[in-house]
């Protein structure tokens, strides 16, 4: 890669979360426990959906894919963030920095599209219940998942192809605990105003537009339910509240990070941690604790595991 873009920079310096040894240990325990929760929580949802035939429906297939993406998104930054806590100098190679940015935006783009697909699934189930099985058939469900991956990869590649060819010949301090397009572009040795605008549009404005589109769609669903039967409004709101909470957790930090780049250091760290740590661990809790079918399926799977151990 270095030969392709003519860079003399072979590594980038990342920002440490803290210099206090006591705080480093506390953060190590805190993020390690949370990351373990992210792994176990999201994998448990995936395993439950795979092995429980009652959950082989579009809603839960999309949920399982969302759980995989949450785990992947968190894994792009959190393991390195944890390992860097006790490092005197947080260094990341040029190649690894580029790969980290690429996979952050692949997984982020896929998650964005999956949230849109889940909103469409709920719209069909609530507003067109008689046609739900016809519209959300297995082929449509597979199409939505594949389309999410294609759009996610396209979203990442459309920015990556420009950044990988930038000349980096001077400063190499990223100014954050992970690599991302807006910050790395700033380190290039040429005027990057146009490219910064492309990144803002590609990541920021699209996130903002998608966010408002999803919120409007949920409001439309609630209005439609209210017109047909006001007594079902509370049930619909209870169902959609989980989706709305996840949308808020995912999109609000994205909008701040890409539409309003380079806030104060504390805000930048806060929004990044919300996206990479808080959202991936809260999604399993939100979708399971508020969903009777998932709770029943998890209980059933737990009993099966316990019984199988007793037999052996």
N, C-alpha and C positions, 0 to 999 in steps of 0.2 A: 504493500500500500504506500509506503514511504516513497518508493521510486516513482509511483504513478503520479502523485500530486506534488512532487518536488519538495516535500517538507523536510526541514532539518530537525523539527521537534519529533522525538521518538517516544515521549511520555508526557503525561499531564499530571499536575498536582491537584489533589482533591482537598476539600475542606474538612477538617476534623470537627466532630460535634462538640467536643469539650477537651480542655487540657487538664482538668482536674482528675487525678487518679481515682479518687473516691467516686466521683460522678461517672467515670468511665466504667467502673465495676457495676454500678447501679443500672446504667444504660445497657450494659452487656446482658445482665439478667433480664431486664425489662423487655428488650427487643428479642432476645432468645426465646423467652416464654411466648411472646406474641407470634413469632415466626413459627414456632412449634404448633401453636393453635391454628395458624393459617394453614399449615400442611395437613394437620389431622382433621380440622373442620371441613375444609374443601374436599379432601380425598374421601371423607366419610359420606359426603353428599353424592359424589360421583359413584362410589361403590354401591350406595343404597339405591340409586336410580338404575344402575346396571343390573343388580341382582333382584330387585323387586318388580315383578311384572305389572303390578298395579300402577307403577309410575312411568310406564312406557307410553307417555303422552307428550305432545309437543311442549307443553309448559315445563315439564320436568327434564326433558331432553335439553332444552335451551338452558335451564338452570344448571344442569351438570356441566355443560360447556362453559357457562359463566364461571363456575367454580374452578374449572381447569385454568381458565384465563386469569382469574384472580391469583391463583397460585403461581402461574408463570410470571405475571406482572410483578408480584412481590419478590420473586426470586431474581429478577434482573438487578435489584439494588440492595435488598436487605442483607443477604449473606455477606456481601462485601462491606457493607456499612458496619456490621457486627465485628468482622475480622479487623477492620481498620481502627476500631476503638482503642486497641492497645499498640497500634503502630506509631512510631515516632514521626514517620514521614509517609503520608498517604499518597502513594504513586500508582498510577494506572498507565499501562502501555498504550501507545497510539492505537494499535489494533483492537485491544480490549475496550477502549473508550468508544471506538466506532461501533463495535458489536453491541455494546450496552445501549447506545442511543438507538440503534436499529431495532433491537428487540423490545425496548421500552415502547417504541411507537407502533410496532407490529401488534403487541398485546393490547396496548391502549386503543388502537384503532379497531381491533376485533371486539373488545369489550363494548366500545361505543355502538357498534353495529348490533351486537347481541342484545343490548338494552332496547334498541329500536325494535328488534324482532320480538322481544318479550312484550313490549307495549302493543305491537300489532296483534300478538296472540291474545292478550287480555281484551283488546278492543273487539276482536272477533268473538271471543267467548261470551262477553257481556252484552254486546250490542247485536250480535247475530248468532245467538245460541243454536238455532235450528240448522244453520249452515256451517257450524264450527267444524265438525268432523270432515265435511266436504272440502272446506277451504284449507284448514290446517291438517292436511293429510301427510303421511310420512314423506312423500316427495317434496312437498312444500317446506316441511321442517328441515330436510336435508339441504334444500336449496338455500334457505336462510342461513344455515350454519356455514356452508361453503362460500356463500356470498360475503359473509362477515369476514372470513379469512382472506378472501381475495381483496376486499376493500382495505382491510388492515395492512396487508403486505404492500398494496399499492400506495397507501398513505405514507408508509415508512420509506419505501423506495424513492418516492417522488421528492423527498427531502435529502435522503442519504446520498443519492448520486451527485448532488451538488456539493455537499459538505465534504465528501471523501476526496474530492479533487481540489479543495482549497489549499493554498500554500500556508503552512504554519512555520514561521521562522523566528518568532520572538517570544513573547510571554506565553507561559503554559499553565498558569494558575486558573483552574476552572471556576473557583469561587463557590463551589457547592460540594456536597458529599457524593455526588454522582454526575456522570456526563449527560448532557442534554443539548439538543441542537442550538437553542438561543445562546447559551453560554459559550459553547465551543466555537460557534461562528464568530463571536466577538474577538476571539484570539487570532483570527486569520490576519495575514499581512496585507490584505487588500481591502478596498471599500466594499462592505457587505450589506449596504443599506437595502438593496433590492432583494437580496436573499433573506435578510431578516424579515422583510415584509411578506415574502412567500411563506416563511415558517409561521408567522403570525396568522396569516390567512388560513394556511393548511391545518394548523393545530388549534389556534385560538378562536378565530371566527367560526370555524366549523363546529368546534365544541359548543360555543355559545348558541349558534343556530340550532344545533341538535338538541341542546338542553331546553330551549324555549319551545321547540317543536314537540318534544316529549311532554312537557308540562301542559301545553295547550291540548294535546291529545288526551291526557288524563282528565283534564277539566271537561272536555267534550264528552268523554265516556260518562262522567258523573252527571252531566246535564241530561244526556240521553236516558240514563237510568231513571232520573228524577221525573222526566216527562212521562215515562211508561208506568212507573210504579214507585212512588215515594217511599214505600215501606222497605224496598230493596236497596235504598240509597245507602243506608248505614253499612249493610253487608258489602256492597261494592266499594265503599270508601275504605273499609277495613282491609279488603283484598288489595286495593291499589296503594294503600299507604306504605306497604313494604316496598313496592316498586318505586314509589316517589322518593322514599328515604334513600334508597340505593342510588337513584339518579342524582339527588342532591349531593350525596357524599362523593360521587365520582366526578361530576361535572364542575362543581363550584371551584375546587382546587385547580382543575385544568384551566378554567377560564382566567383565574388569577395568575397562574404560571405562564400562560402563553399570550393572553390579551394584555395583561399588565405585567410584562416581564421585569425581572430584577427589582423586586420590592426589597425591603430591609432583610438582612440576613436571617433574623428570627422568623419573619413571615415566610420566607422561602423554605426554610427547614420545616416549619409547621405544615405548610400546604403539601410539601413533598411527602412528609410522613403520613399525612391523612390519606394521600393517594396510594402509597406503597405499603402501608402497614394497617392503618385503621380500617379503610374500606374493605380490603380482602378478608380481615378477620370478622368484621361486622356482617358482611353479606351472608355467610352461613347461618349466623344467629338470627338475622332478620327473616330469612326465608324459611327457617326450620321452626323457630319458636312461635311464629305467627301462622304456621301452616299445619293444619290438623293431619293431612295426608302424609306429610313428611315425618311428623312426630310418630304416627302410627307405624310407618314403614321402618323408621330407625329402631323403634322398640321391637318390632318383629325381627329385624336383622340381628339385633343384639341377643335376643332370645335364641335365635338359630345358632349363633356363634357359641353361646354358653352351652347349649345342648350338644353341639358337635364336640366340644371339649370334654364334656362329661362322658360321652360315648367312647372317645379315645382313651 
